[in-house]
Amino acid sequence: DAVELIVDAGPCRLAHSSTVVRIDDQGSLEILREGALARQRILARAATLVLFLCSGNTCRSPMAEGLARSLYATKLGVEPDELLDRGILVASAGCSTMHGMPASPQAVDVMAELGIDISDHLSRPVEPALLARASRIYCMGQSHLALVHAIQDQNPHPGELDALPATLLGGEEEISDPFGGSLDVYRETRDHIQQFLEPTFPFA
């Protein structure tokens, strides 16, 4: 008798209870109850996103993504698939690609030589929302860097601190595109990327 109005919106479309999350004073996140929002989805949204960009997202940036994931895991003393639990998400995208292209066979082969499997990689184009979400953005070349700046200028996100993009090597030097090259060319590109990944860790 204390309620004047009840609105029945029908069955809940999610059909799950709410997800309960605790965040401590240091910003550490703990999932107390997994519900409508999956644990992995929450961890991914809260993580530091390190994004690597190239042209087609089939050669350089997938290799950088795989190498970075391996490096960061080694630094933290965990397996690569445990990085998300440590607040780190590594991804890649292309500045002139479409969704769903696999990594080039040569890239898969030279990464497998290091025990890193990128055979399930599928390309995705860079989008304003992805750039706004990223904490670190590393470009393989100057054209990718210019495109990121253009997208950020055209799509401001008030209230968010956009990442400051940079080329992986810094300055004007670029990671050469191995597309169409031999395995040796891919190995050179892989090793070149690996050489410059160390300064991308640790995270603030």
Salt bridges, closest charged atoms under 4 A:
GLU30 OE1 - ARG22 NH1 3.24
GLU65 OE2 - ARG69 NH2 2.77
ASP85 OD1 - ARG39 NH2 2.72
GLU113 OE2 - ARG187 NH2 2.72
GLU113 OE1 - ARG190 NH1 3.07
GLU127 OE2 - HIS99 NE2 3.77
GLU173 OE2 - HIS192 NE2 3.89
ASP177 OD2 - ARG60 NH2 3.47
ASP184 OD1 - ARG187 NH1 2.70
ASP191 OD1 - ARG190 NE 2.92
GLU198 OE2 - LYS75 NZ 2.38
